[in-house]
Amino acid sequence: MWLIDSSIGRKLIMSISGVFLVLFLLFHATMNIVVIISPAGYNKICEFLGTNWYALVGTAVLAGGFVIHILYALYLTWQNMRARGTQGYAVTKNQKSVEWSSQNMFVLGLIVFGFLCLHLYNFWFHMQYAELAGVKEAFAPADGASFVQALFSNKIYCVIYIVWLCALWFHLTHGVWSALQTVGLNNKTWLPRVKVISTIISTIVVLMFMSIPVYYLLGLGSCSCC
């Protein structure tokens, strides 16, 4: 099959499925940053989304694309390791023309995936899923601001979250421009622009996410959502 057998097809699948990750992160970053601007507004968002069918469908679609991205990355990595055989353990010199993030996309992806699972467990599992399953939590599902404040009162978790976001920045910076390059924006005129665009998008997403743990790490957060 062309999409699997050819290098262009494989890149196309990774690019398209990676778009779901970017959209997923953009949506959640935009929603989450509201908690430090207006805790009451954040609670309104939590209440509005809740168990609404469109929120569930949207989350499922974005998560599905992200899962495909992860599984296909694992498959391609396994294929590459099998093709290299024992040569995969040979010491090679890094090419100066190849970015560090490009050489370590799989490792960065594993870090991003691991902490994204932790993030979803701490938020989605204890909020939206808890509401769907009727599980009683320490905070009501619509009182997301109090839950966020309680979670980020743990300084260690704040630091871990920030480290994860650094890995996310490197992964996104390379991933976004690589995806745009795959769909044809790869000439001398557009490639530099694409790299700038990917850096801007990645930085905006990461800064929105990072503002939350930094805000609470500095002791600025106090829930006044009532």
N, CA, C and O of each residue as an XYZ file, in Angstrom:
904
protein
N       0.856     -1.199      0.000
C       0.000      0.000      0.000
C       0.887      1.242      0.000
O       1.861      1.314      0.749
N       0.547      2.225     -0.844
C       1.387      3.396     -1.044
C       1.634      4.160      0.243
O       2.760      4.588      0.495
N       0.598      4.342      1.072
C       0.736      5.133      2.284
C       1.707      4.509      3.278
O       2.328      5.213      4.075
N       1.835      3.194      3.229
C       2.693      2.498      4.181
C       4.051      2.169      3.581
O       5.074      2.250      4.261
N       4.057      1.796      2.297
C       5.290      1.328      1.665
C       6.241      2.452      1.262
O       7.455      2.249      1.244
N       5.719      3.623      0.944
C       6.582      4.716      0.490
C       6.929      5.652      1.645
O       6.152      5.807      2.586
N       8.107      6.275      1.560
C       8.538      7.203      2.619
C       7.634      8.439      2.663
O       7.344      8.968      3.735
N       7.193      8.892      1.481
C       6.297     10.055      1.428
C       4.957      9.716      2.076
O       4.397     10.535      2.806
N       4.441      8.515      1.816
C       3.182      8.091      2.412
C       3.267      8.007      3.921
O       2.343      8.410      4.627
N       4.385      7.480      4.417
C       4.565      7.369      5.867
C       4.637      8.753      6.522
O       4.065      8.984      7.587
N       5.352      9.661      5.859
C       5.445     11.025      6.384
C       4.086     11.705      6.369
O       3.759     12.479      7.269
N       3.289     11.407      5.330
C       1.968     12.020      5.216
C       1.064     11.568      6.366
O       0.343     12.379      6.945
N       1.104     10.272      6.695
C       0.298      9.763      7.814
C       0.732     10.410      9.127
O      -0.107     10.817      9.930
N       2.044     10.503      9.342
C       2.551     11.123     10.563
C       2.162     12.597     10.623
O       1.850     13.116     11.695
N       2.181     13.270      9.480
C       1.851     14.698      9.435
C       0.382     14.940      9.752
O       0.041     15.789     10.575
N      -0.486     14.173      9.079
C      -1.925     14.359      9.270
C      -2.343     13.990     10.690
O      -3.116     14.710     11.321
N      -1.829     12.866     11.190
C      -2.176     12.459     12.545
C      -1.584     13.410     13.584
O      -2.151     13.597     14.661
N      -0.421     14.017     13.245
C       0.185     14.984     14.155
C      -0.632     16.254     14.276
O      -0.571     16.938     15.297
N      -1.399     16.575     13.240
C      -2.268     17.751     13.290
C      -3.281     17.614     14.425
O      -3.624     18.596     15.084
N      -3.754     16.389     14.647
C      -4.714     16.150     15.728
C      -4.095     16.484     17.086
O      -4.766     17.021     17.968
N      -2.809     16.161     17.246
C      -2.120     16.481     18.493
C      -2.046     17.991     18.675
O      -2.300     18.497     19.768
N      -1.697     18.719     17.607
C      -1.587     20.176     17.695
C      -2.940     20.799     18.033
O      -3.018     21.680     18.890
N      -3.996     20.353     17.372
C      -5.340     20.871     17.650
C      -5.772     20.547     19.074
O      -6.366     21.382     19.757
N      -5.470     19.329     19.517
C      -5.793     18.902     20.875
C      -5.110     19.818     21.892
O      -5.729     20.259     22.860
N      -3.840     20.094     21.661
C      -3.073     20.931     22.585
C      -3.534     22.383     22.536
O      -3.637     23.034     23.575
N      -3.813     22.899     21.336
C      -4.286     24.276     21.198
C      -5.604     24.487     21.937
O      -5.783     25.483     22.638
N      -6.513     23.546     21.773
C      -7.816     23.662     22.429
C      -7.666     23.650     23.946
O      -8.235     24.492     24.642
N      -6.895     22.687     24.452
C      -6.764     22.561     25.902
C      -5.935     23.690     26.507
O      -6.209     24.126     27.625
N      -4.921     24.167     25.779
C      -4.121     25.281     26.280
C      -4.969     26.543     26.393
O      -4.889     27.269     27.384
N      -5.785     26.799     25.367
C      -6.666     27.968     25.375
C      -7.683     27.875     26.499
O      -7.977     28.872     27.160
N      -8.216     26.692     26.717
C      -9.208     26.496     27.771
C      -8.571     26.590     29.153
O      -9.129     27.213     30.057
N      -7.401     25.970     29.318
C      -6.785     25.894     30.636
C      -6.261     27.231     31.146
O      -6.292     27.496     32.347
N      -5.776     28.079     30.229
C      -5.202     29.348     30.670
C      -6.253     30.258     31.305
O      -5.915     31.185     32.042
N      -7.516     29.994     31.020
C      -8.594     30.788     31.602
C      -8.605     30.674     33.128
O      -9.077     31.578     33.818
N      -8.079     29.550     33.656
C      -8.128     29.316     35.099
C      -7.337     30.358     35.877
O      -7.677     30.641     37.025
N      -6.287     30.940     35.286
C      -5.520     31.964     36.000
C      -6.010     33.373     35.673
O      -5.631     34.338     36.337
N      -6.849     33.487     34.652
C      -7.430     34.786     34.298
C      -8.740     34.991     35.043
O      -8.986     36.054     35.614
N      -9.571     33.967     35.029
C     -10.860     34.021     35.706
C     -11.262     32.620     36.157
O     -11.797     31.852     35.357
N     -11.015     32.267     37.432
C     -11.420     30.951     37.938
C     -12.903     30.679     37.718
O     -13.299     29.559     37.397
N     -13.726     31.728     37.896
C     -15.163     31.558     37.686
C     -15.460     31.241     36.219
O     -16.313     30.409     35.912
N     -14.739     31.920     35.319
C     -14.917     31.647     33.891
C     -14.489     30.238     33.537
O     -15.125     29.577     32.716
N     -13.409     29.774     34.155
C     -12.944     28.405     33.918
C     -13.985     27.398     34.377
O     -14.223     26.392     33.708
N     -14.602     27.666     35.514
C     -15.654     26.772     36.008
C     -16.857     26.752     35.069
O     -17.517     25.725     34.906
N     -17.133     27.905     34.453
C     -18.233     27.956     33.486
C     -17.923     27.071     32.272
O     -18.804     26.396     31.740
N     -16.648     27.089     31.845
C     -16.243     26.245     30.723
C     -16.386     24.773     31.085
O     -16.893     23.978     30.293
N     -15.932     24.409     32.301
C     -16.053     23.024     32.769
C     -17.511     22.591     32.815
O     -17.854     21.475     32.424
N     -18.361     23.486     33.296
C     -19.793     23.166     33.385
C     -20.413     23.066     32.004
O     -21.264     22.209     31.765
N     -19.987     23.946     31.081
C     -20.541     23.959     29.732
C     -20.175     22.696     28.960
O     -21.018     22.089     28.299
N     -18.901     22.311     29.055
C     -18.458     21.111     28.343
C     -19.022     19.863     29.005
O     -19.774     19.107     28.391
N     -18.648     19.655     30.273
C     -19.205     18.549     31.041
C     -19.360     17.269     30.259
O     -18.392     16.727     29.725
N     -20.592     16.788     30.197
C     -20.883     15.546     29.480
C     -21.638     15.797     28.175
O     -22.323     14.906     27.673
N     -21.517     16.999     27.631
C     -22.189     17.291     26.362
C     -21.644     16.407     25.251
O     -20.445     16.134     25.196
N     -22.521     15.966     24.374
C     -22.130     14.989     23.358
C     -21.073     15.531     22.407
O     -20.188     14.792     21.975
N     -21.162     16.845     22.071
C     -20.202     17.401     21.130
C     -18.812     17.479     21.756
O     -17.812     17.337     21.052
N     -18.736     17.704     23.067
C     -17.440     17.714     23.743
C     -16.840     16.315     23.745
O     -15.636     16.144     23.555
N     -17.684     15.326     23.959
C     -17.212     13.939     23.982
C     -16.755     13.489     22.595
O     -15.723     12.831     22.459
N     -17.533     13.850     21.559
C     -17.178     13.475     20.184
C     -15.882     14.168     19.771
O     -14.991     13.541     19.197
N     -15.781     15.470     20.067
C     -14.578     16.213     19.713
C     -13.335     15.651     20.390
O     -12.287     15.499     19.762
N     -13.465     15.344     21.678
C     -12.341     14.764     22.418
C     -11.952     13.414     21.837
O     -10.767     13.108     21.702
N     -12.962     12.598     21.490
C     -12.700     11.266     20.945
C     -11.991     11.342     19.594
O     -11.079     10.560     19.323
N     -12.413     12.289     18.742
C     -11.804     12.433     17.413
C     -10.339     12.872     17.533
O      -9.452     12.288     16.910
N     -10.102     13.905     18.340
C      -8.741     14.397     18.521
C      -7.849     13.349     19.173
O      -6.703     13.156     18.768
N      -8.385     12.674     20.187
C      -7.615     11.632     20.866
C      -7.333     10.466     19.923
O      -6.255      9.873     19.967
N      -8.307     10.138     19.068
C      -8.124      9.046     18.113
C      -6.996      9.332     17.141
O      -6.172      8.460     16.863
N      -6.955     10.564     16.620
C      -5.876     10.948     15.717
C      -4.530     10.920     16.402
O      -3.523     10.539     15.804
N      -4.514     11.330     17.675
C      -3.271     11.323     18.443
C      -2.785      9.900     18.693
O      -1.587      9.627     18.626
N      -3.715      8.994     18.982
C      -3.359      7.592     19.208
C      -2.757      6.982     17.943
O      -1.782      6.233     18.011
N      -3.347      7.308     16.784
C      -2.803      6.832     15.503
C      -1.381      7.352     15.320
O      -0.501      6.622     14.864
N      -1.162      8.608     15.675
C       0.165      9.217     15.571
C       1.184      8.451     16.409
O       2.299      8.193     15.955
N       0.805      8.092     17.617
C       1.709      7.372     18.525
C       1.988      5.962     18.021
O       3.141      5.538     17.941
N       0.919      5.238     17.682
C       1.078      3.854     17.235
C       1.895      3.768     15.951
O       2.719      2.867     15.791
N       1.664      4.712     15.036
C       2.401      4.683     13.781
C       3.867      5.049     13.995
O       4.749      4.530     13.311
N       4.123      5.949     14.952
C       5.510      6.297     15.287
C       6.240      5.081     15.848
O       7.402      4.840     15.519
N       5.555      4.317     16.695
C       6.145      3.092     17.242
C       6.431      2.086     16.130
O       7.472      1.430     16.118
N       5.487      1.980     15.200
C       5.640      1.052     14.085
C       6.824      1.430     13.202
O       7.609      0.564     12.815
N       6.959      2.714     12.880
C       8.060      3.176     12.039
C       9.401      3.012     12.742
O      10.400      2.662     12.115
N       9.418      3.266     14.050
C      10.661      3.096     14.815
C      11.086      1.638     14.823
O      12.268      1.328     14.675
N      10.130      0.752     14.996
C      10.423     -0.690     14.974
C      10.937     -1.109     13.604
O      11.873     -1.903     13.507
N      10.330     -0.580     12.545
C      10.778     -0.883     11.183
C      12.214     -0.415     10.958
O      13.024     -1.137     10.377
N      12.522      0.783     11.415
C      13.873      1.336     11.242
C      14.910      0.522     12.006
O      16.002      0.263     11.502
N      14.559      0.120     13.232
C      15.480     -0.683     14.038
C      15.737     -2.034     13.386
O      16.867     -2.522     13.380
N      14.688     -2.635     12.837
C      14.830     -3.933     12.177
C      15.661     -3.807     10.906
O      16.442     -4.702     10.583
N      15.497     -2.699     10.181
C      16.245     -2.494      8.939
C      17.725     -2.260      9.215
O      18.579     -2.704      8.447
N      18.030     -1.566     10.307
C      19.433     -1.297     10.631
C      20.143     -2.517     11.187
O      21.341     -2.696     10.967
N      19.406     -3.362     11.912
C      20.015     -4.548     12.511
C      21.079     -4.178     13.517
O      20.876     -3.277     14.332
N      22.199     -4.850     13.476
C      23.284     -4.589     14.424
C      23.938     -3.240     14.189
O      24.613     -2.719     15.077
N      23.753     -2.672     13.023
C      24.340     -1.365     12.732
C      23.693     -0.262     13.548
O      24.235      0.836     13.677
N      22.519     -0.571     14.101
C      21.836      0.432     14.911
C      22.587      0.751     16.170
O      22.339      1.792     16.778
N      23.525     -0.126     16.602
C      24.286      0.097     17.812
C      25.648      0.715     17.532
O      26.415      0.985     18.456
N      25.949      0.938     16.247
C      27.246      1.521     15.891
C      27.277      2.995     16.261
O      26.246      3.666     16.236
N      28.448      3.498     16.602
C      28.600      4.908     16.948
C      28.718      5.707     15.668
O      29.564      5.427     14.819
N      27.861      6.704     15.540
C      27.875      7.531     14.333
C      28.019      8.992     14.726
O      27.643      9.394     15.828
N      28.569      9.781     13.809
C      28.712     11.211     14.062
C      27.424     11.915     13.662
O      26.836     11.632     12.618
N      27.005     12.831     14.511
C      25.805     13.596     14.206
C      26.070     14.545     13.045
O      27.115     15.191     12.975
N      25.121     14.613     12.154
C      25.244     15.533     11.033
C      24.904     16.939     11.516
O      23.889     17.147     12.181
N      25.759     17.901     11.175
C      25.524     19.265     11.619
C      24.252     19.840     11.031
O      23.637     20.729     11.620
N      23.856     19.339      9.877
C      22.670     19.872      9.215
C      21.375     19.325      9.804
O      20.292     19.806      9.467
N      21.472     18.334     10.674
C      20.288     17.715     11.263
C      20.070     18.271     12.668
O      20.976     18.221     13.500
N      18.886     18.796     12.936
C      18.585     19.377     14.229
C      18.544     18.300     15.308
O      18.234     17.139     15.043
N      18.870     18.726     16.551
C      18.844     17.805     17.688
C      17.454     17.219     17.884
O      17.314     16.022     18.133
N      16.424     18.056     17.775
C      15.051     17.576     17.970
C      14.662     16.559     16.913
O      13.903     15.630     17.190
N      15.192     16.735     15.675
C      14.896     15.786     14.605
C      15.483     14.420     14.908
O      14.869     13.397     14.606
N      16.674     14.397     15.506
C      17.334     13.141     15.822
C      16.692     12.427     17.007
O      16.862     11.220     17.175
N      15.958     13.172     17.825
C      15.415     12.609     19.068
C      13.891     12.704     19.151
O      13.326     12.760     20.243
N      13.233     12.721     17.999
C      11.772     12.864     17.982
C      11.070     11.726     18.714
O      10.072     11.948     19.398
N      11.594     10.502     18.570
C      10.929      9.368     19.215
C      11.040      9.461     20.735
O      10.063      9.234     21.449
N      12.233      9.795     21.224
C      12.428      9.929     22.670
C      11.587     11.084     23.208
O      10.936     10.953     24.245
N      11.602     12.213     22.502
C      10.782     13.349     22.901
C       9.301     12.977     22.887
O       8.536     13.382     23.763
N       8.912     12.197     21.875
C       7.521     11.752     21.771
C       7.111     10.883     22.952
O       5.994     10.996     23.455
N       8.023     10.009     23.394
C       7.730      9.157     24.548
C       7.553      9.994     25.815
O       6.664      9.726     26.623
N       8.405     11.008     25.984
C       8.288     11.896     27.149
C       6.966     12.649     27.110
O       6.258     12.742     28.112
N       6.647     13.183     25.939
C       5.385     13.915     25.773
C       4.203     13.005     26.059
O       3.271     13.392     26.764
N       4.241     11.794     25.513
C       3.134     10.857     25.709
C       2.974     10.477     27.180
O       1.858     10.430     27.696
N       4.093     10.208     27.850
C       4.033      9.813     29.254
C       3.411     10.871     30.130
O       2.548     10.574     30.956
N       3.846     12.110     29.955
C       3.306     13.172     30.796
C       1.917     13.617     30.343
O       1.145     14.149     31.141
N       1.597     13.402     29.070
C       0.241     13.700     28.615
C      -0.739     12.730     29.264
O      -1.856     13.108     29.619
N      -0.317     11.482     29.416
C      -1.146     10.505     30.132
C      -1.366     10.949     31.578
O      -2.471     10.847     32.110
N      -0.292     11.443     32.205
C      -0.406     11.945     33.574
C      -1.345     13.139     33.626
O      -2.162     13.255     34.541
N      -1.229     14.027     32.644
C      -2.083     15.208     32.578
C      -3.560     14.813     32.419
O      -4.434     15.351     33.099
N      -3.817     13.873     31.516
C      -5.192     13.426     31.298
C      -5.751     12.720     32.539
O      -6.931     12.851     32.864
N      -4.890     11.979     33.217
C      -5.325     11.309     34.443
C      -5.701     12.331     35.512
O      -6.722     12.198     36.188
N      -4.861     13.348     35.651
C      -5.104     14.347     36.695
C      -6.297     15.247     36.388
O      -6.947     15.755     37.302
N      -6.581     15.442     35.119
C      -7.658     16.362     34.770
C      -8.876     15.639     34.184
O      -9.934     15.600     34.813
N      -8.732     15.068     32.986
C      -9.894     14.468     32.334
C     -10.492     13.344     33.169
O     -11.712     13.284     33.324
N      -9.673     12.458     33.708
C     -10.161     11.303     34.462
C     -10.895     11.734     35.724
O     -11.912     11.142     36.086
N     -10.388     12.753     36.388
C     -10.991     13.203     37.641
C     -12.081     14.250     37.438
O     -12.736     14.663     38.395
N     -12.275     14.681     36.188
C     -13.298     15.700     35.952
C     -14.384     15.179     34.999
O     -15.473     14.812     35.440
N     -14.085     15.147     33.694
C     -15.126     14.746     32.744
C     -15.515     13.284     32.914
O     -16.702     12.959     32.952
N     -14.528     12.402     33.017
C     -14.837     10.983     33.191
C     -15.573     10.738     34.507
O     -16.507      9.938     34.563
N     -15.148     11.428     35.559
C     -15.804     11.269     36.864
C     -17.273     11.652     36.777
O     -18.129     11.010     37.386
N     -17.557     12.702     36.015
C     -18.949     13.124     35.838
C     -19.735     12.101     35.026
O     -20.891     11.812     35.336
N     -19.106     11.552     33.985
C     -19.768     10.540     33.158
C     -20.067      9.277     33.959
O     -21.150      8.702     33.850
N     -19.097      8.854     34.761
C     -19.228      7.602     35.510
C     -19.950      7.783     36.839
O     -20.259      6.805     37.520
N     -20.216      9.022     37.203
C     -20.890      9.275     38.475
C     -20.004      9.029     39.681
O     -20.489      8.712     40.767
N     -18.694      9.178     39.482
C     -17.738      8.961     40.570
C     -17.608     10.243     41.384
O     -17.464     11.329     40.822
N     -17.659     10.118     42.699
C     -17.540     11.278     43.574
C     -16.068     11.603     43.802
O     -15.281     10.747     44.205
N     -15.711     12.867     43.532
C     -14.351     13.331     43.746
C     -14.336     14.366     44.868
O     -15.384     14.768     45.373
N     -13.134     14.788     45.247
C     -13.010     15.786     46.312
C     -13.646     17.107     45.901
O     -14.148     17.851     46.743
N     -13.624     17.399     44.580
C     -14.240     18.619     44.061
C     -15.295     18.235     43.033
O     -15.168     17.222     42.344
N     -16.330     19.049     42.938
C     -17.371     18.815     41.941
C     -16.778     18.985     40.549
O     -15.872     19.799     40.367
N     -17.274     18.225     39.546
C     -16.732     18.325     38.186
C     -16.738     19.741     37.630
O     -15.865     20.107     36.843
N     -17.727     20.543     38.039
C     -17.818     21.911     37.534
C     -16.941     22.889     38.317
O     -16.839     24.062     37.959
N     -16.306     22.400     39.389
C     -15.422     23.251     40.188
C     -13.970     22.972     39.807
O     -13.141     22.641     40.654
N     -13.684     23.113     38.517
C     -12.358     22.798     38.012
C     -11.261     23.693     38.563
O     -10.126     23.248     38.729
N     -11.587     24.962     38.850
C     -10.575     25.897     39.339
C     -10.004     25.454     40.682
O      -8.799     25.550     40.914
N     -10.865     24.974     41.554
C     -10.398     24.491     42.857
C      -9.531     23.252     42.692
O      -8.548     23.070     43.411
N      -9.901     22.406     41.744
C      -9.129     21.196     41.500
C      -7.741     21.540     40.967
O      -6.747     20.956     41.397
N      -7.670     22.489     40.031
C      -6.387     22.902     39.459
C      -5.492     23.504     40.544
O      -4.298     23.212     40.613
N      -6.089     24.344     41.385
C      -5.313     24.966     42.453
C      -4.752     23.921     43.410
O      -3.597     24.013     43.826
N      -5.568     22.927     43.761
C      -5.121     21.870     44.670
C      -4.008     21.041     44.040
O      -3.051     20.657     44.712
N      -4.142     20.773     42.755
C      -3.139     19.964     42.059
C      -1.796     20.677     41.987
O      -0.756     20.084     42.276
N      -1.818     21.944     41.603
C      -0.577     22.685     41.423
C      -0.047     23.302     42.717
O       0.938     24.040     42.702
N      -0.698     22.998     43.823
C      -0.111     23.374     45.113
C       1.087     22.482     45.424
O       1.889     22.782     46.309
N       1.196     21.376     44.678
C       2.350     20.480     44.786
C       3.473     21.036     43.909
O       3.393     20.985     42.682
N       4.520     21.568     44.547
C       5.614     22.213     43.820
C       6.356     21.223     42.913
O       6.794     21.575     41.818
N       6.486     19.992     43.384
C       7.196     18.977     42.590
C       6.461     18.734     41.277
O       7.075     18.626     40.216
N       5.130     18.650     41.369
C       4.357     18.427     40.148
C       4.494     19.615     39.193
O       4.534     19.435     37.976
N       4.565     20.825     39.747
C       4.746     22.010     38.904
C       6.047     21.916     38.112
O       6.069     22.195     36.913
N       7.125     21.523     38.780
C       8.431     21.411     38.129
C       8.412     20.319     37.062
O       8.925     20.513     35.960
N       7.816     19.167     37.394
C       7.720     18.064     36.424
C       6.925     18.499     35.202
O       7.282     18.168     34.071
N       5.857     19.235     35.432
C       5.002     19.723     34.357
C       5.787     20.650     33.427
O       5.636     20.587     32.207
N       6.630     21.515     34.015
C       7.424     22.452     33.228
C       8.469     21.707     32.395
O       8.699     22.050     31.235
N       9.101     20.689     32.984
C      10.073     19.874     32.252
C       9.400     19.193     31.064
O       9.956     19.154     29.967
N       8.206     18.662     31.287
C       7.454     18.023     30.201
C       7.184     19.014     29.073
O       7.284     18.669     27.895
N       6.842     20.242     29.441
C       6.527     21.248     28.433
C       7.748     21.625     27.607
O       7.618     21.972     26.433
N       8.927     21.562     28.203
C      10.158     21.819     27.441
C      10.338     20.748     26.359
O      10.690     21.059     25.222
N      10.094     19.492     26.724
C      10.174     18.398     25.751
C       9.106     18.567     24.676
O       9.343     18.304     23.498
N       7.932     19.009     25.102
C       6.835     19.237     24.160
C       7.213     20.316     23.148
O       6.892     20.199     21.966
N       7.893     21.363     23.608
C       8.286     22.454     22.707
C       9.211     21.939     21.607
O       9.010     22.250     20.433
N      10.214     21.160     21.975
C      11.143     20.609     20.981
C      10.415     19.688     19.997
O      10.668     19.720     18.793
N       9.507     18.868     20.534
C       8.779     17.925     19.680
C       7.879     18.672     18.695
O       7.839     18.335     17.512
N       7.166     19.673     19.178
C       6.250     20.420     18.321
C       6.995     21.275     17.304
O       6.595     21.362     16.143
N       8.081     21.906     17.744
C       8.824     22.795     16.850
C       9.273     22.064     15.586
O       9.136     22.576     14.475
N       9.807     20.867     15.776
C      10.214     20.090     14.602
C       8.998     19.481     13.898
O       8.928     19.475     12.669
N       8.052     18.975     14.672
C       6.917     18.262     14.095
C       6.043     19.118     13.208
O       5.602     18.672     12.149
N       5.783     20.366     13.637
C       4.895     21.245     12.858
C       5.523     21.599     11.514
O       4.868     21.500     10.476
N       6.809     22.018     11.529
C       7.407     22.391     10.238
C       7.633     21.177      9.356
O       7.583     21.287      8.131
N       7.879     20.023      9.955
C       8.050     18.805      9.169
C       6.737     18.430      8.483
O       6.728     17.986      7.335
N       5.616     18.616      9.212
C       4.304     18.320      8.641
C       3.981     19.257      7.486
O       3.486     18.827      6.444
N       4.268     20.553      7.681
C       4.018     21.524      6.616
C       4.915     21.279      5.418
O       4.504     21.475      4.274
N       6.141     20.851      5.682
C       7.067     20.529      4.596
C       6.567     19.344      3.785
O       6.692     19.319      2.560
N       5.997     18.358      4.483
C       5.503     17.154      3.821
C       4.365     17.457      2.859
O       4.244     16.819      1.814
N       3.522     18.442      3.214
C       2.382     18.760      2.348
C       2.760     19.714      1.216
O       1.891     20.165      0.470
N       4.055     20.024      1.086
C       4.490     20.768     -0.098
C       5.168     22.102      0.138
O       5.699     22.694     -0.801
N       5.165     22.596      1.385
C       5.785     23.894      1.652
C       7.271     23.693      1.962
O       7.721     23.920      3.086
N       8.012     23.268      0.958
C       9.398     22.875      1.196
C      10.405     23.524      0.234
O      11.545     23.072      0.119
N       9.968     24.588     -0.452
C      10.929     25.246     -1.335
C      11.741     26.283     -0.548
O      11.488     26.514      0.634
N      12.712     26.898     -1.215
C      13.615     27.817     -0.533
C      12.891     29.038      0.039
O      13.333     29.634      1.021
N      11.776     29.395     -0.592
C      11.029     30.561     -0.124
C      10.213     30.239      1.112
O      10.194     31.002      2.077
N       9.530     29.086      1.069
C       8.580     28.771      2.132
C       9.184     28.044      3.326
O       8.676     28.172      4.440
N      10.256     27.287      3.119
C      10.812     26.508      4.222
C      11.240     27.371      5.416
O      10.915     27.020      6.550
N      11.958     28.486      5.208
C      12.294     29.341      6.352
C      11.052     29.900      7.049
O      11.023     30.019      8.274
N      10.019     30.246      6.256
C       8.784     30.774      6.820
C       8.062     29.708      7.642
O       7.516     29.982      8.711
N       8.077     28.484      7.110
C       7.428     27.366      7.798
C       8.081     27.117      9.151
O       7.396     26.851     10.139
N       9.402     27.203      9.193
C      10.111     26.990     10.455
C       9.765     28.074     11.473
O       9.627     27.795     12.664
N       9.625     29.310     10.996
C       9.239     30.404     11.891
C       7.816     30.191     12.402
O       7.544     30.383     13.587
N       6.908     29.793     11.506
C       5.519     29.542     11.887
C       5.436     28.436     12.929
O       4.701     28.554     13.909
N       6.195     27.352     12.715
C       6.164     26.223     13.654
C       6.701     26.637     15.018
O       6.186     26.203     16.048
N       7.735     27.475     15.026
C       8.291     27.949     16.289
C       7.286     28.821     17.032
O       7.140     28.713     18.250
N       6.593     29.687     16.291
C       5.593     30.575     16.907
C       4.446     29.759     17.509
O       4.048     29.981     18.653
N       3.917     28.808     16.722
C       2.803     27.984     17.200
C       3.219     27.185     18.429
O       2.493     27.149     19.422
N       4.374     26.551     18.368
C       4.857     25.727     19.479
C       5.072     26.565     20.731
O       4.729     26.146     21.836
N       5.640     27.746     20.550
C       5.928     28.620     21.691
C       4.642     29.119     22.342
O       4.545     29.170     23.568
N       3.663     29.484     21.535
C       2.385     29.954     22.074
C       1.707     28.858     22.887
O       1.245     29.097     24.002
N       1.651     27.645     22.317
C       1.015     26.519     23.010
C       1.717     26.233     24.339
O       1.068     26.093     25.375
N       3.041     26.148     24.297
C       3.809     25.799     25.501
C       3.715     26.901     26.547
O       3.583     26.605     27.735
N       3.780     28.167     26.133
C       3.689     29.260     27.099
C       2.322     29.316     27.766
O       2.225     29.613     28.956
N       1.272     29.036     27.016
C      -0.063     29.010     27.619
C      -0.160     27.917     28.675
O      -0.682     28.145     29.767
N       0.345     26.729     28.349
C       0.352     25.636     29.323
C       1.264     25.965     30.509
O       0.891     25.757     31.664
N       2.462     26.481     30.214
C       3.454     26.704     31.254
C       3.056     27.820     32.217
O       3.476     27.816     33.374
N       2.257     28.765     31.756
C       1.853     29.875     32.615
C       1.109     29.393     33.857
O       1.143     30.044     34.901
N       0.433     28.245     33.737
C      -0.368     27.742     34.860
C       0.508     27.214     35.998
O       0.356     27.680     37.127
N       1.427     26.253     35.754
C       2.284     25.812     36.859
C       3.187     26.920     37.392
O       3.452     26.967     38.593
N       3.667     27.818     36.517
C       4.508     28.928     36.979
C       3.701     29.851     37.883
O       4.202     30.311     38.909
N       2.475     30.118     37.513
C       1.578     30.976     38.289
C       1.404     30.442     39.709
O       1.487     31.195     40.679
N       1.163     29.144     39.822
C       0.967     28.548     41.143
C       2.289     28.299     41.857
O       2.348     28.331     43.086
N       3.348     28.052     41.093
C       4.668     27.843     41.685
C       5.146     29.125     42.363
O       5.844     29.064     43.376
N       4.783     30.271     41.823
C       5.157     31.555     42.400
C       4.209     31.991     43.511
O       4.370     33.057     44.104
N       3.219     31.143     43.779
C       2.287     31.446     44.865
C       1.280     32.524     44.548
O       0.761     33.179     45.452
N       0.997     32.718     43.264
C       0.055     33.781     42.858
C      -1.385     33.285     42.807
O      -2.315     34.088     42.735
N      -1.575     31.978     42.843
C      -2.911     31.421     42.660
C      -3.691     31.344     43.962
O      -3.219     30.812     44.966
N      -4.859     31.875     43.915
C      -5.794     31.738     45.046
C      -7.182     31.702     44.472
O      -7.630     32.658     43.839
N      -7.869     30.594     44.692
C      -9.168     30.385     44.055
C     -10.212     31.319     44.641
O     -10.504     31.265     45.836
N     -10.777     32.180     43.791
C     -11.845     33.091     44.222
C     -13.008     32.932     43.262
O     -13.563     33.905     42.753
N     -13.362     31.672     43.030
C     -14.352     31.375     41.990
C     -15.788     31.472     42.495
O     -16.723     31.339     41.706
N     -15.980     31.696     43.773
C     -17.346     31.752     44.294
C     -17.844     33.182     44.301
O     -18.977     33.439     44.706
